Amino acid sequence: MEQGTKWLSPNPDIPNTEFEKPTDGLKRILTYVILKNKKNNNVFMHVNTHLDYIFLKNRIRQIKVVIDFIYKFKDLYPILLTGDFNCGKTKDEIEKQHC
């Protein structure tokens, strides 16, 4: 029914934007699709993203963009969020990262 891309930045609707440095050097995005099952007319949204793998501060800012985006649709559709959140480290390891 619908698909799109948003940039994980202060300006999600402006292509190729990002948070200020330092970053991992990659323009991070979320992609989404709203699908409708032809058999039962059920509709849902799927959102996928990949967060900064180096800087915790950027991951936090990026996931806030994702949350703000999906929050707009929370009462309209069930939402499936997937991605590489790059948060497999322990809390102590994360706190030692560049923030």
Secondary structure as a PSIPRED ss2 file (coil, helix, strand):
# PSIPRED VFORMAT (PSIPRED V4.0)

   1 M C   1.000  0.000  0.000
   2 E E   0.000  0.000  1.000
   3 Q E   0.000  0.000  1.000
   4 G E   0.000  0.000  1.000
   5 T E   0.000  0.000  1.000
   6 K E   0.000  0.000  1.000
   7 W E   0.000  0.000  1.000
   8 L C   1.000  0.000  0.000
   9 S C   1.000  0.000  0.000
  10 P C   1.000  0.000  0.000
  11 N C   1.000  0.000  0.000
  12 P C   1.000  0.000  0.000
  13 D C   1.000  0.000  0.000
  14 I C   1.000  0.000  0.000
  15 P C   1.000  0.000  0.000
  16 N C   1.000  0.000  0.000
  17 T C   1.000  0.000  0.000
  18 E C   1.000  0.000  0.000
  19 F C   1.000  0.000  0.000
  20 E C   1.000  0.000  0.000
  21 K C   1.000  0.000  0.000
  22 P C   1.000  0.000  0.000
  23 T C   1.000  0.000  0.000
  24 D C   1.000  0.000  0.000
  25 G C   1.000  0.000  0.000
  26 L C   1.000  0.000  0.000
  27 K C   1.000  0.000  0.000
  28 R C   1.000  0.000  0.000
  29 I E   0.000  0.000  1.000
  30 L E   0.000  0.000  1.000
  31 T E   0.000  0.000  1.000
  32 Y E   0.000  0.000  1.000
  33 V E   0.000  0.000  1.000
  34 I E   0.000  0.000  1.000
  35 L E   0.000  0.000  1.000
  36 K E   0.000  0.000  1.000
  37 N C   1.000  0.000  0.000
  38 K C   1.000  0.000  0.000
  39 K C   1.000  0.000  0.000
  40 N C   1.000  0.000  0.000
  41 N C   1.000  0.000  0.000
  42 N C   1.000  0.000  0.000
  43 V E   0.000  0.000  1.000
  44 F E   0.000  0.000  1.000
  45 M E   0.000  0.000  1.000
  46 H E   0.000  0.000  1.000
  47 V E   0.000  0.000  1.000
  48 N E   0.000  0.000  1.000
  49 T E   0.000  0.000  1.000
  50 H E   0.000  0.000  1.000
  51 L C   1.000  0.000  0.000
  52 D C   1.000  0.000  0.000
  53 Y C   1.000  0.000  0.000
  54 I C   1.000  0.000  0.000
  55 F C   1.000  0.000  0.000
  56 L H   0.000  1.000  0.000
  57 K H   0.000  1.000  0.000
  58 N H   0.000  1.000  0.000
  59 R H   0.000  1.000  0.000
  60 I H   0.000  1.000  0.000
  61 R H   0.000  1.000  0.000
  62 Q H   0.000  1.000  0.000
  63 I H   0.000  1.000  0.000
  64 K H   0.000  1.000  0.000
  65 V H   0.000  1.000  0.000
  66 V H   0.000  1.000  0.000
  67 I H   0.000  1.000  0.000
  68 D H   0.000  1.000  0.000
  69 F H   0.000  1.000  0.000
  70 I H   0.000  1.000  0.000
  71 Y H   0.000  1.000  0.000
  72 K C   1.000  0.000  0.000
  73 F C   1.000  0.000  0.000
  74 K C   1.000  0.000  0.000
  75 D C   1.000  0.000  0.000
  76 L C   1.000  0.000  0.000
  77 Y C   1.000  0.000  0.000
  78 P C   1.000  0.000  0.000
  79 I E   0.000  0.000  1.000
  80 L E   0.000  0.000  1.000
  81 L E   0.000  0.000  1.000
  82 T E   0.000  0.000  1.000
  83 G E   0.000  0.000  1.000
  84 D E   0.000  0.000  1.000
  85 F C   1.000  0.000  0.000
  86 N C   1.000  0.000  0.000
  87 C C   1.000  0.000  0.000
  88 G C   1.000  0.000  0.000
  89 K C   1.000  0.000  0.000
  90 T C   1.000  0.000  0.000
  91 K H   0.000  1.000  0.000
  92 D H   0.000  1.000  0.000
  93 E H   0.000  1.000  0.000
  94 I H   0.000  1.000  0.000
  95 E H   0.000  1.000  0.000
  96 K C   1.000  0.000  0.000
  97 Q C   1.000  0.000  0.000
  98 H C   1.000  0.000  0.000
  99 C C   1.000  0.000  0.000
